[in-house]
Amino acid sequence: MGAAHLATFKMTGKQSGESLSLHNVESALSKDTCVKLAGLDVDGMCPCFAVCARASRLLRGKLVSKKKFLSVVKDGFGFCSVIFGWDMHDLTYFRELKISNKDNGYRDLIAKIDLASYRRIPWENNLPFFLVSFHDPDTQQPICACPRSLLRTTLAKVHDAGYGALAGAEYEFFTFRAPKDGSIQTSQPSSSTTAPFLQNNPVSALPHLTQGMFGYSLTDPIHNQDWFYSIFDVCEKFNCNIEGWHTESGPGVFEAALEYGEIAEMADRASLFKWVVKAMGSKHGITPCFMAKPKEGLPGNSGHIHCSLVDRAGRNLFYRGEKDPNPPFKDVEYVSDLGRSFLAGLLDGLADVMPIIAPTINSYKRLVENFWAPITVSWGLEHRAASIRLVAPPTSPPKGTRFEIRVCGADANPALVLATILALGWRGVEQKLELTLPPLSKGAEVGSAEDKGERLPKSLRESTARFMAKDSVARQIFGDDFVEHFGGTREHELRLWDQAVTDWEVRRYIETVSQKRRYASVELVDEVINLWQDAYKTRYKATQVGAEINSVQKEIGKLKKAKQDASELLQKKIELEKEKKRIEDEAVEKEKLRDKKCKTIGNYVEKNAALSHHEVMTRADIYDGERGTKLVGHRGYFLRRWGVLLNQALINYGLHFLYSRGYDPIQPPFFMKAEYMAKTAQLEDFDEALYKVVEDKDSEEKYLIATSEQPLSSMFADEWMAPADLPLKFAGYSSCFRKEAGAHGRDAWGLYRVHQFEKIEQFIFTKPEDSWEALESMRTTAEEFYQSLKLPYRVVVIVSGALNNAAAKKYDLEAWFPYQGEYKELVSCSNCTDYQTRELEIRYGQKKGAIDSRKTYCHALNGTLCATERTLCCIVENYQTEEGIRVPDVLKPYMPPGTPDVIPYTKDLPKDAATQKTKKEKPSATPASAASTPAPATPSTAAPKVPAPDAEAVANKLADAKLLARDLNRPVYTVDLRNHGDSPHHPEHTYTAMARDVEALISSLAIPPPLLIGHSMGAKSSFATYVNAMREIAEAPASVVRRQSDADDILAKYEPDVGIRQFLLTNLAFKWRIPLTTLAKALPGLGDFPFRDPAVARYSGPTLVVRGIKSPYVSDESLPVIGAFFPSFELVDVDCGHWVTSEKPEQFRAAVVDWVKRKVDGDADGE
């Protein structure tokens, strides 16, 4: 019945030939001598680089004679089942699977030919081509792991209900120019040369087909137009028609949208499209790459899938027909009940089927934050950052109502992905699932507080465990046989990954890195490695001779037992023993030489031994401080070559960044009259701090500006602002001039503190009631800018005593400088309320009459986005490598064509450089993530350990939360407690202060970072109970197979104590690398489980999490208790919540002092 329905719902599309049947197939092939046949492999993920004979591992096939084809076209033919017992590289799976194994002799399957798939291969002289599906020879039924059959089995259920399914696919892929190979006679580039080239060269050595980040370029394809147009034309002839075909953002990245059509036909077209791309690439010397994440620092290759259901007349069944006055969410007001259930089914099962959608280790490198890839189970109308984008009225025509599943990567199997999407959605329809997950609004970010969906699995290991779980949705829609087979292929992939040694590991850990840091001979390391290998081989050769001696001895024994002559073998044994002794002596000498050479290689240089930014820039010849000082004096400099271009790239990127966020770019005058400078400047002594512009004695005094804030704040002096005009948001760009008179001796060399620099400034005029919200927005904008640059940073609130006169509140963003081992200011954001506008008479509203003398003033806010020279210092220190300076990815589009990824060193470091002088005495203070390579730019960047001070010093730090935030030498790892039960006794800010105080206390004791973190929900449990609980976790099996029973057994021991049970549950989920919600669902009787809220359930540590709760022992107050488990089973259990109030600071301080003293003395019990 399914096949009949399939014919009914076939979309009209271009076919390469006439419709075939058993009656006319022979005449259709009358002029042919052979036929090509192929089937889809379940493990056929698109490879990283598709080359030569392996051009499409997705397809497995053979060439047969026409006579053979005609003899099997009706009943099928035998096809070795080993293609379901091998991985994509023809390695046998570690665990033999049911379909093909030794026990069944790797028997043949029945390959049944699909005449409807007939087309001719344009690039192979129009050779006839058919697809096949695989069937069990005993039952004649499709095997569980055949992708085409799995889709058609799922589709049959939809057809039986009288519906059809349509689909579309969009694929992104990278392209590289194939290298030349001198061993080939023509020496022409061909994709067949790529595989051997990559065996000896890094992927980065392959040139991209196009350069830059220009998506939708009309000119880039012209340079490769033969290949570009051949793809489109061949796809048209091969019936895998393209609707749209263009460049995408990224070097050498292209995207094709395939023609929307019937879902089973779309699966075939998508698989064949990849074959076309690879075949055409081979002909034109171009290597395509459908790998999910081919290159670090760039978005990956997506494979977005669109899906909708139709009735027999072709009407869209997801469209409601009219607006629903009472929809569950406004986004689905035009979506039918069937469509809503389909969407609910997708959302309910998405996380359980991720190995199909993201099938490789590499797939999960694409699904990360800030790279246009979804990371949570989420949806929204026209929301391109969500997992599922709803395309529907009022933004789209009714007939186009559909769901776009954006999680899928280009590396996935099209037939499996389409089968999965259809099966999940149809499960929602059959079970009439309701849509309960709220959509993401247009401005909402994935993973933000508004995103209520759970975090998608973050690795193939995590997703495979969930996929194969007994209660997995995957088992419900596809059955146990498919899940066990496909899950087994993924377990095989994981085992290979566990055994692999990657280039990243070698680059990071091999000893040559340390030698380079010493500026010593790298060749010496290679020599030692060769000596080690030679000695090892010699020693192994002696072992082999020893094995031969043992074999001869056995033969001698047999001869003696048979009373035969063994003299010949005895002589052979003597000769072998002499040979073994000679080889062993040789091995000893080689080992001595190896060990002697080893001693000439220095110890590992601590990676914190970074160079200062001016030394790095001097080596790269992009900065000249000596000649700058000669010309202008102290703090003078020349920027040169790439230094100038990097600085200009920062300027252009900063202006673009603010413009895209609604700021109006503006370049103010670089000097001002003294009278206006006096009304706005935050510098108290003009003549000492500012440069005066001298004309003649009678002219007005003028001063060079120290920041564009000064002219911008004065721009509307003596004017009235209409409410409709506000807010005014300016992106000020200017050169700035400062004497730095009070900074004698600080940052004397380099660009951090100079007299002349460029700066991009945020400046906002707002209504008085909007200024505090504007300040937070300004801070967020600055954070996002430095996150995009991937610079480690922290944000601190400036204490009242350190504020300048104009600021009512001020944030500083401080970034990490590895050489100096400290955070240094890059950004200041201030709300000056009406302090400046009163002086400048910048009024808000309408002019008042003579009777009404009251005035309302606008509020003015200012904030640095980027002081470019200072930011350049930070970039250089964090992006320095042994070879040079890496160019940040976000700056590359603003650099000239041909800019290298790494700006190379061209000069040696002077022997009297500061780094060389201070290397021995300089303390190690670099964060693990801020050394030679830049760290992830989030506030949770790893930071230096703090040495343990005495108890009084700790308490003094904790006494003032504002000072604490400023003084901590590490970012704060906390979840804000403000959303967990505020009370009149706890103002909002004290919740954050509590978290920081506890974090500081743990940090100050110099305890190693926790491996596992737990939550305690009360103070009933003793310190000893916590220790016992942590031992239970440590001794729990590492396997997740028995997690439910193991967890039940452990939790049963602590039945009455809810706090400990939840503490254990959190850590077990952490240890087994599964979401808390998954484990919670598996365990009955937990009641109101507090970790089901998505914000907590998505965390995947190691993250210090503090939970605020109502304590039965402290009336109306919140008591956070932290349990942190360390390798030595040491537990820090801090109970301090009810002291951190504005009314009881002394009690809190005294308690902390007492606790720390007892901790140092070993008496603290944590109570």
N, C-alpha and C positions, 0 to 999 in steps of 0.2 A: 504493500500500500504506500509505503514511503516513497518508492521510486516513481509511482504514478503521480503522487502529489508533487514530487520534485519537478516533473515535467510540466505540471499545471502552473507552478509558480516560477518557472524559468523566465528570467528577464530576457527581453529581446536584445541581443548583442551581436557584434560582428563575429562571424565564424570564419575560420581559415579555409573551410571547405564546406561541402554539402553535409546535411544531417545524415549520419551513417546508421545503418542497421545491419543485421546479419545477412539481409538479402542483397544489399548493394555494396558491401564493404570490399568484395573482391574486385568489382569493376572500378571502384574508387582508387584502388591500388594497382591498376592494370599496368602502369608504366614504371612501377617501382620494383626493386629487387630485394629491398630489406626495409625493416621497420625498427624504430627505437621505442623501447618501453621503459617506464620508470614508476617507482612507488615512493611514498613518503616514509622516511625513517623516523621513529618516535624520538630518537636521540640526535636527530639531525639539526642541531642548533647551527645557525649560520656562523661560520668560523670567523676568526679575527681577520685573517687575510686569505681570501679565496684565490687559489692559484691552480693553474694547469689542470691535471686530472681530478684534483679535489675541488674543482670550481663550484660544485654545489653538493655539499655533504648532506643537504636536506633531502636530495633525491638519490635513490639507489636504482640502477637500471642496467639494461643490456641491449645490444643490437642483435636482432634475430632476422633470419631470412623470411621473405614473404611467405614461402611455403610453410615454414614452421608457424608463423603467425596465423595463417588461415586455418591451420589444423587445431589451434588452441583457442581461437577467438570466442568460441561458444562456452566451453567448460573451464577455461583457464589452464595454467601450466604450473609446473613445480618451480619454486623459487626458494633457495636455501634460507632457512630461518635464522642463520647466523647473523643476519643484519639486525636482528632483535636481541642478539647475544653479544654484540660488539658495541663499543662506543664510537664516537665520530672519527677516531683515529684508528679504528679496527683493533682496539685492545679489548680482550675479553673482560667482562665485568668481574670484579672481585668476588661478588656473590652471584652465583649462577641463577638466572631467572627462569620462570616457569615456561616461557614460550620456547626458548632455545637453550639447551644445556647438554651435558655429557650423557645424562640418563636417557634422553630421547634421541641421542645420536645426532643432534643438530639437524633434525629431519627437515624435509621440504614443507613449505606452506603452499597453499594454492593461491596464485596470483590471478585475479579475475580482471579482465580487460574492460575498461569503461569506454565504450564507443563514443559516448557524448563528449569525451575529453579530446577528441581527434583535432589535431592541428598539424601544421607543417613547420619545420624548423628553418627559418629564413637563412640563417648563417651556415647551414649544413646542406646546401643545395636542395632546399625544400623537402628534406627527408620527412616521411610521415612519422608522427609521434602520438603515443597514447599513454595515459596514466592507468595504473592498476591499483586494486585494493587487495588486501591480504586476508585469506580465510583459513580456518582450521580444517585440515584434511579429514578429520574424523567427523566433525559436526556439520561441516560446510557453512558454518556461521562465521561472520567476521571476527578476527581475533581482537582481543580487548585493546591492544596497543596500536592498532592501525589508525593513524590520524584521520584519514579520509573516511573510514568506516565509523569512527567515533562521532564525527560531525554529522554524518548522515543518520546514524541511530538517534542522536539527539533531535535532529531536524524532523524525523518522522513523528515524534510526539507533537510537535507544533503543527505539522500537516494534518495529523489526525483530528485536531481541534478545528480544522478549517482555515488555518492561518499559514502565511508564508513569512520568511525572514530575509531581509536585505542587509547588506553590509558594504562598507568601504574601508580602505586601508591607506595609511600614509606612512611612508618609510623614509627615514633620514639615513644617510651613510657618508662616511669619509672616503675620500679618494686620494691616492698617492701615485706619483709617477714611478713606474717600475724601473729598477736600476739596470744599467747596462752590464752585460756579462761577457768579459773578454774571451771566455772559453767557448762561447757560441760563435760560429763562423761569421754570421752577419753582424755580430756585436750590436744588434739593435735591441732597445729595451722591450721587454715582454714580461707579462705578469708571471710567466714561468720562472723568471730569474729572481722573483721576490723571496720565495721560501729559502733558497740557499743563501741569499744576501742577509736575511734576518738571523740566520744561524751564527753569523760572525759580526753583526752590526746591530746597534740599537734601533728601535723603531723610529726614533727621532731623526735618524740619518736619511729616512725616506722623505723626499720633498713632497709637499702638498700640491695638489693639482692647481689650486688657487690660493691666494694669500689674503690675509686680513679677515675681518669679521662681517663682511658686507653680504647680508641676505637679500634675496630678490634682485640681484644684480643683473642688469641687461647686458653688461659688457664682459663680465667674466666668462660666460659660456662661449663667447666669440673665439677666445684663445684655444678652445678645445672643441670647436663646433662639429668636427667630423664625428667624434665620439658622442657629443651631447645630442645631436640630432639623430644619430643612429639608434640611440636608446629609444627615443620616442617612436621612430618609424618601425623598428623591429617589434616593439611591443604591440603596435597596431596590427602588424601582420600576424603576430603570434597569439592574438586574442588574449592579451593581458593589458588592455588598453589603459593609457594614462590620461587623466583629466587635467592635471597640472604638474609642471616640471620646472624646478627653479633651484637657484643656489640658496643655501640656508646660512645662518650666521655661524661663522667658524671657517677656518682654513680648509679648503677642499671639501666642504660639506654641501651635499645636494639633497633635495627632498622631492619625492614623487607622490602624488595622490592618484590612486588607481580608481578607475571608473566604478561608481556605485552600482551594485548589482545583487543578484541572488546569492545568498550566503555561501552555499557549497561551491558555486562557480568562483566566487571571490577568493575562497581558500586556495583553489587551484591557481588562479591568476597571480595571487600574491607569491606563492612558492615559485612559479615560473618566472615572475618578474625578477626575482633575485638571481635566477639562473641567467636571464638575459643580460643583466647588468654585469655579471662576472664574465660572461662569454664575450660581450662587446669590449670589456676592459682588456681581456687577453689579446684581442685583435689590435687594440690601439696602444698597448704598452701602459695601461692604467690599472692599478690595483684597487678595487673597491673594498671597503671594510664595513660590515654590518654589526660589528662588535658594539655592545651597549655603551661602553665608555672607553674609546680608544686612546684618549689623551687626557692627562691630568690637567685640571684647571679650566677645562672647557665643558660645556653641556654635552651630554651623550647623544646617542642615536636612538630616537624614539620610534615606535611603531604603532601609532595611534589607530584605534579601531572604532568605526562608527557602526551602529546597529539600530534597526527598527523592525517592527512587525507590520504586515499588511494583510488585508483580506483578499479574497479571490479576484476582486475587481481592482486590486492594486491600491486601495485606499489606506492611508496611514492610520494604524490602530492606536498609536501613542497620542494622537491629537484628540482633544476632548470634543471639539466641535463648537463649543462656546465657553465663555469664561465661567469658572466655578466661583460662586459668590462666597463659599466657605471652604477654601482649600486648607489642607494641613499646614502648608507653607506657601507663601505668595509665589515662589519660583515655579510651582507646579499648577498654577491656576488654569493653565490651558492643557494640562496633561491628563489623559484619561485614567480611570481607575486601573485599567490593565497596565498602562505605562508606569503608574506609580508602584504597583506591585512588582513589575519587572525591575524597576530601579531599586526597590527594597531588597529584592533577591540578590542583585549585584552587590549592594553594600553589605548584606549579611554574610556573604560567602567569600568576598574578595580576598581577605587576609589568609583564608584557608587554602587558596589555590595558587599562591604566588610562585611556586616552582614552575608552573606551566607558563605564567606570564613573564617571570624573570628567572630563566632556567639555568644561568651560569653563575659562577663565582663573581665574574665581572659585572653581571647585571645590576648588582646592588651598589656598585660604585656610582652608577647613574642616579639611583634613587636617594639623593642626599639633598640637604637644604641648600637654597640659594642657587640652584642650577636648573630651574624651570622643570623640575620633575616632582611628581607628587610623593609625599612621604606618609600620608595618613589616609584612612578610609574617609573620603570626603566627596562632596558634590556641590554643584551650584549652577545656576543659570548663567551660561556664557562665562564660566569661571575656568580659565585655562591653567590655573595652578592646582586645581582640585584633581582627585583621582578620576572623577567622572564629570564631564562637562555636559550639561543639559542644553541642547539646541532646540528651541521651541518659541512659539509666539510669546510675547509680542515682538521679540527681536528677530524672529525668523519666520518664513512662510509656514503655514500649517502642514503642507505635504513634506516639509523637511524636518519635522519633529523627530528627534533621535537622541541617542546617548553616545557620547564619544568617550571611550575608555582610554585614559591617557597614561595609565601605569605601564602599559606594554612597551617593551623595547624592540628594536629592529632585529635582535638576535633570536627572538622566539619563533616557534613553529606556527605558521599561520593557521593551519587546520586545527591544531590543538587549542590555540587561543580563541578562535571563533567558536569552536565546540564548547569551550568553557564559558564564554560570555553568554552564549545562547542557553546553556544548561542552567547557569545561575539565575538568569532572568526568568526562565520558564519555571524554575522551582519557586520563585517568588509569586508567579501568577497562579500556579497550582495550589500553593499553600495560602494564597491571598494575604501575603505578608503586608503589613502596614508600614508606611514611611514614617519613621520616628526620628531619624537623625536630621537635625537642622542643616540647611544649606549654608555655605559660606557666602557672605555678602560680597559685593564687588571689591571693596577695599580690604577685605579680611585676608590675612596671611595664613597659609597652611602651617599648622603647628602652633598658632596663636591661641589665646584664651577663648576666642570665638569658635575655634575648630574643636568640635566635640567628638570627632572620630578617633578611633584607636590608631596607634602607630603601626604602620605596616612592618612586617618582619624586616630586619636590617641586614640579614645575611642569608645565604643559601642554606646554611646549617639550621638557622632558626626557622626558616620557612619550610624546609623539608620535614622537620620534626612536627610542625603544625599540620602539614599536608597529610602525614602518615598517622596522625593521632586517631584513636578509635572512633572519636566523635566528630571527625573532620567532615565538613560539608563536601569535600572532594569525594569521600566514600559514598555519600548520599547520592551524588549526581552521576558518578561514573562507576561505582562498584569497587569491591576490594581488589579484584584481579588487576584492574588498570592501576590503582593506587600503588599496589605492591610492586608492579613492574616499573612504572615511571619513577616512583620513589626510590627504588633500587638503583636506577640509573643515576639519580642525583646523589645517593650515598656513595656511589662509585666515584663521581666527580669530586666529592668532598675528600675522599681518601687520597685521590691523586693530588689534590691541593695541599693536604696535610704533609705529603711527602716532598712537595716541590720546594725548590730554593729559587726565589725570584731575583731578578736583577736589582730590585730595590734593596733586598737584604744584603746582597753582595756589595752594592755601592755604599750602603750604610755602615756595614760592619767590617769590611775587609781592612787589613792593616794599612793598605796604601793610603787610606784617608788620613790616618794619623801621621804618616810620613810626610804627606803634602802639607799638613798643618805645621810641621817642623821645618818646611822648606828643605827637606833632606831627600836623598835618592830614593825614588819609587822603584827604580830598577833593582835595588837591593832586595826589596820584598819579593819581586818576581824571581830573583835568583834563589832566595831561601825556599820559596814554594817549589821551584824545580828540583832543588836538592832534596826536599822532603819527599817529593814524588819518586825521585830516583832511588832514594834509600828504601822507601816503602816497597817499590817494585823488586828491588834486590832481595829484601827480606822475604817477600812473598815467593820469589823464585826459589829461595832456600827451603821454604815450606813445601813447595811442590816437589823438590828433590827428596825431601823427607817422606812425602807420601809415596813416592816411587820406591824408596827403600823399604817401606812397610809392605808394599805390594810384592816386592821381590822376596822379602822374608817369608811371606805366606807361601809363595811357591816353593821356597827352600824347605819349609816345613812339610809340605805335601810330598815332595820327593823323598825326604828322609823317612817319612811315615811309610812310604811305599818301598823303602830300602833301595832307592835309585841314586845315581850319581848327581850330586848338586854342586860340584866344584865350579862349574862355569857360572852358576848363579851367585855362588859365594864370592867369586872374583868380581862379578858385576857389582855386588853389594859393597865391596871394599872401595871400588872406584867411585861409586855413588857417594859413599860417606866422605871420601876425600873431596869430591866436588862440592858437597854440602858445606864442608868446613871452609873451603876456599870462598864460597859465596857468602857465608856468614861473616867471615873476616872482612870481606869487601863491604858488606852492609855496615859493619861496625865502623869502618873508616869513613864511610859516607855519612853516617849518623854523627860522627865527631865533627866532620866538616860542617854539616848542617847546623849543629848546636853552636859551633864557633861563630858562624855567620849570623845566627839568630841573636847573639849577644850584641851585635853591632846595630841592631834595630832598637830604636828608643821605645820607651813605654808609651801607652796610649796617651795622647794629648787630650786633656779634658775638653770636651766640645764647647765648654763655656769660654775657651780662650779665643774669643772673637777679636777681630781688629776693630779699631775705632773707625767711625765713618770717614774721617778725613784721610786716614791711611788707606782705606779701601779705595776711595776716590782718587787718591794720588797714584796708587798702583794701576788703576784703570785709565789714568791720564785724563780725567774729566774735571779736575779741580786744581787750581794753582794758588795756594795761599801765600807762598813766599813772594811772588811777584806782585800779588794783590796788596800785601803789606808794604812792599817797597813803594808802591804808587800812592796809596791813600792812608797808610799807617795801620794802627791796631785794628784787627778784625776785617781787614780788606781781603778781597778774593777775586779770582777770575773763575767763572764756570766755562768749561770747554766741551766741545764735541758732544758726546752722548749726555753729558751733564746738563747742557743747555736744552737739549731735546727732551730729556726726562722732566726737567723743570717746566718747560712749556706744555708737555703732555699733562702734568698735574694741573696746570692752570686751565687748560681746555677741558679736561675731564671734570674738574671742580665746577666750572661754569655750566657745563652740560648737566652735571648731576643736580645742581640747584634749579636750573631752568626746567628740568623734567619734573620738578616738585613744586612748580608754581612760582618760583622766584624770578623777578625781573632783573636781568643783568644790567649793571650800571658801572661806569668808570668815572669816579669823581675827580675834581682837581686835586693835585698833589700838595698844595699849600693853601693856607687859610689866613684870614685876618685874625689878629690877636684877640679882638673883642669876641668873636664867635668861638675861638679856641678856648677862651676862658670860661665860656658857658657850658662846654661839653666835655673838655678833656678830663681824663681821669688821672693825669700826671700832675703832681702838685707844683713842681718847679719847672716852668717852661724853659728857662735859659739853661738849666742843667740837663734836662731830659730831652728837649726838642731842639732841632736845628732852626735857627732864625734865618729868614731870607732878608738879606741886607741890600737895599737899593740906594737910597740917599737919606739924609737926616730928616728931611721934611716929609717923606712918604710914610704911609701907615705901616705898622709892624706886621709882618707875616711870618708864619711858621710852617715848615714842612710837616705833613701829617705823619703820625705814628701808626695810624690804622684808618681804613676807610670809614669806620664807625664815626669818626669825628666830623667829616663833611656831610655824611649821610644824616646824622642826627640833626645837623643844622640846616639841612636842605629846605625845610618847610618853616623856618623861623618866622614868627609873626603872622602865621596863616591859620585859617580855620579848616578843619577836616570834616567833611560830611560823613555821616554814618555809612552811606553807601560806598564810600571810597575805601573803607577799612575792611580787612587788614591790607596794608601795603607791605609787600615782601620784596626786599632787594637783595640781589647777589652782587655785592660790591667787589670790584677788582681794582687793585691799586698797587703801586710801589709804596713802601713804607720806610720811614727813616727814624731811627732812635739812637741816641748817644750811648745808651747802656752804661751811664755813668756809675750807677750803683752796683754794677756786676763785675768789678775789677777782679781778674783772676779766674772767674767762672767761665767754663766753656770757651777758653781763649782761642783754641784752634777749631777749624771747621766752620760749619754753617749754622750751628744751632743758635748761637747768639751773635748776630751781626748788626751792623749799622744800617744796611739797606737790604730789603727783602721784598718779595711779592706775597700778597695775601688775598684769599677769597673769603669774604665776610658775609655772614647772614645778618641782615638787619630788618626788623619788623616794627611797624607802627600798628597798634591794635586799639580796640576799645578797651577801657579799663577792666571790664568784666571778663575779657578774653585773654588777658596777658599771661596768666599762669598756665593755661592750656598751651599757649604759643611757646612758652619756655620749654615745656616737655617735648613739644613737637620739634623744636630747634635742637634739643639734646639728642632726640632719636635720629634726626637727620644726620647729625655729626657721627653718631655711632654707626649708622648704616654705611656712611662713607668709608670709615676706617675698617669696617667689616669687609667691604668690597675690596679694599687693599690688602686684606688678610694680615693686618698688623695686630699683635697682642696689645690689649689695652685694658684700662679700668676707668670707671667714672667715680669721682669723689664729689661730695658736697662741701663747699668751702665754709668753714666755721665763721661765726659772726665776727670774731676779732680779726679775721684776715680779709674781710670784705673791703673793697674800695668804697669811697663815699657814695657813689652813684648806685651801686647794686643793692637790691633788696634780697636777692638770692642768686647764688652763682654755682654752676657746675664746672668742674675741670675734667677734661678727658686726658688721661696720661697714658702714653704708649711705652712699650718696653724697649729699652736700649741695651742690647746684650753686652756690649763692651764695658759699659759703666755699671751694669748689673742693677739697674734701677728703672723705675717708671718716671718719665719726664713729661712735662706738660706740652701738649700740642694744641689743645682747644680750651677756650673759656666761653661759657654761655651765661649771660646775665640778664635778669629782668630788672631794669632800672625804674620801673613803674613810671611815675611822672616827675622824677627828680630832674632829668634834663629838660623835659618839655616845658616845665614851669619856667626855667631860666630862659628858654628859647621862645616862649609864648606860642607853643604849638597846641592849639585848642581843638576841642572835639565837640561836635554838634552844630548848633546854629549860633550866629551872633546874638548876644543878649541885648535887650533894650537898655535904655539909660537907667531905668528903674531897677532892673535886675543886674546886680554887679557880680553874681556868682559865676564862676567859670569851671568847666570840666576839661581836664587835659588828657590828651592821648597818652598811652603808655608806650615806651620805647624799649626794645629788646635788642641785644647784639650778641653775636656768637661767631667765633672763628669757625670756618669750615676747614680751611687749609692754609697755613703759612707755608708756602711751597718749599722754600729752602730748608726749613726745620723738618717738614715731613719727609723731604728727600733724605735727610740724615737718618731718620728712622728706617726708611725703606732700605737704604744701603746697608745698615747694620744687620737688619733682619733677613735680607735677601742675598747676603754675601755667600759665596761658595768658594771651593778651592780653585775654581777656574775663573771666576769673575762675579759679576752682579747680575742676578736674574731680573728680568724685566717683569713687573707685575702684570698679570693677564689683562686687568682692566685698563692698563695704560697702552697696551699694544696697538689698539685701533688709532691712537693719537700719535703714534711714532711713524717715521717715514717708512716707505716700503723697503724691505730688505734688512730691517732691524733684527739683529740676532736675538735669540731667546736669552742668551747670556752675554752681557757686555764683557769682553775678555780683558784680563790684566795684560798690560803691555810694558810695565815697568816693575823693577824689583823694589821690595820694601827697604828703605834705608836702614842701615845697621843701628843708627841712633834713634830709630823710631820709638815712640812712647810705648808701644806694645812690647817691643823687645826689652825695653828697660824695666818694665813693671811686671813682666810675665810671671816672674817667680814669686813676687810678694802679693800679687793681685788675688783677692779672695774669689772663690767660685760662687757666683750668684746668679747664673743664667737660668731662666726657666727651661725645663726640658723641651718645651715647644717653641722656644724663641732663639734657638741657636742658629746654625748655618742656614736652615730653611725656615721660611715664615710659618708661624703657627696659625691654626684656625682662629679667625678673628671674632671670638666671642668672649664675653666676660669670664667664661669658665676655662680660659687658657691656663695651662699649668704654670705655677709660679714658684719662686725659690722658697726653700725651707727656712724657717725662722729659728735662729738659735734660742735655746731656752734661757730666758732671763730669770731673775729672782721673783718670788711671789709678789712683792710690793710693786715691782715694775709691771707685772701682768695686771694687777688690780688697778693700777693707775691708768693703764690703757683702757681697761674695761669701764672705768668710771664715766667716761665721756664718749658716747657713741659717735658723735661728730668727729672728734679727734681720732677715734679708732678707724673710722672709714678713711681718713686721710693717711694715717700712719701705717696701716697694715701693708706688709710687703708681699701681699698675694691677693688675687681677686677673691671675692666672697662667693662661696658655693652654696647658695641658699635658695629655697623656694620661699617667696614672700608669704608671710603668715597673715597678711592683712585680710585675706579672704576667708579666714577660718575662725569666725566668732569673735568680732570685736566687742568690747564691753566699755562702759563708761570709765572704768578704772584703768583701761589700757588705751590711750590714744593711738591712732594708727601707726605713727612712726615707731612706737616702742616695740611693735612686733618685729619689724626689720632689725631694730637694735638688738633684740634678744638673740636673733639668729646670728648676727655678726659677733655678738659677745661670746657665744658658745663656740663659734668657729675660731675666734681669736684665741680662746683658752686652749683648745685642742692644738692649734698651730704653735702656740708659744711653748708648749711642752715638748716640742720637737719630736712628736710621735709620727711614724711613717704614715703616708696616706692610707686610708682604709681600703680594704679589698671588698668588703661587703658592708652594706649599710642597712640598718633596720629602723623600724618605727616602734616606739613604745607608746601606748595609749593611756598610760596612767602610772602611778608611782607605787602600786601595790608590791611589785616584784622586787626582790632583793638583788643585790649585786651578784651573789652566788648563782641565783636563778638565771640571770642573763648569761653568765659564763657557761653554765650547763647547756643552755639553749644554743649557744654558739658552737659548743662542741658537737651537739647533735647535727648542726648544719655541716660542720667540717667533715663529719663521718658519714654523711648521707652519700649514697652512690652518685657518681657523676652522670650516669645514664638518665635520660628522660623517659625511657620506655615504661618504667614502673613508677612514674612520679606521683600518680594519684594514691596508690597504696602506700608508698613510702611516706608521703606527706601526711596521710591519715594516721599512720603509725606514730609519727613524731608528734603531731598535734594532739593526739589522744592523751599523751603524758601530761599535757598542760590544759586539760579541758576547762577548769574553772577560770583560768586567767586569760581573758580576751586579749589583753595587751601583749603578752608573750606569744600567744598563738599568731597574732598578726605580725609581730616582729619576726617570727620564724617563717611565716608564709612569704613575707617580702624577700627574705634572704634566700629561701629555696627557689623562688622564681628567678632571682638574680643569678643564682648558681647554675640553674638549668637553662638560662638564657631564653626564657619564655615570658610573655607579658603577664603581669599580675592578674589581669582579667581572665586570661585563659586558665590559669591555675585555680582562681577563685571559683570559676564556673564548674570546674571538675570536682570541687569539694563541697559536699552538702553541709547544711547546718551552720554556715558562717553568719547567718543573719545579715544585718546591714553592713556589708563589707565596705570599709571606708576608702579603699583604694580603687574603687570602680570609676571614680571621676577621672575623665580622660587626661587631665593635666598631670596627674600623678601616675596614671597607668602607663603613660608613654615614656617615662624617664627610663634611661638605660645606663646609668652611672658609669664609672663610680662618681656619684653625685651626693653631696651631703644634703639630706632632706630633713627639714624640721617641720613637724606637724603641730599645730595649735589645737588644743581640745579643752573641754570643760572638765576640770578635775573635781572629784567628789570631796577632796580634802581642802581645797582653796576656794572659798565661796566666790562665785561670779568672776573668777579669774582664769587665765589660760596658762597651762603648765606644759611647755614643750620638754620632752625628755629624749635625748639622743642616745642611741646605742651604736657604737662603732666597733666592728670586729677587726682585729689586727692579726698578723701571722702568728704572734706569740700567744694568741687567745686572750690578749689583754683587752679589757673593755673600758671605755670611758663613758660614764653615765652621769650626765650633768643635769642637775635639777635646780634651775635658777629662775624659772619664769616669774614667780610671783614677787620676786624682789625687784625686777626691772620695771619699776614705775617711778614716775616723777616724785611720788611722795616718800619713797624709801630707798634713796640711793646709797645711804651709808650702810644700811643693813646688807644690801646686795654686795657692796664693796667688801665688808667684813667677812661675809660668807665666802666670797671668792678667795680672799686671802687665806682663810682657814683651809679651804678645800685644796688650794694649790700647795700650801705647806705640807699638808698631810699626803698629798700625791707625791711630792718630792721625797718625803720621808718613807713612802711606801705604806702609809696607813690609811689612805683614802679608800672608803668603801662605796663611794658613789651615791650614798643615800642623801 
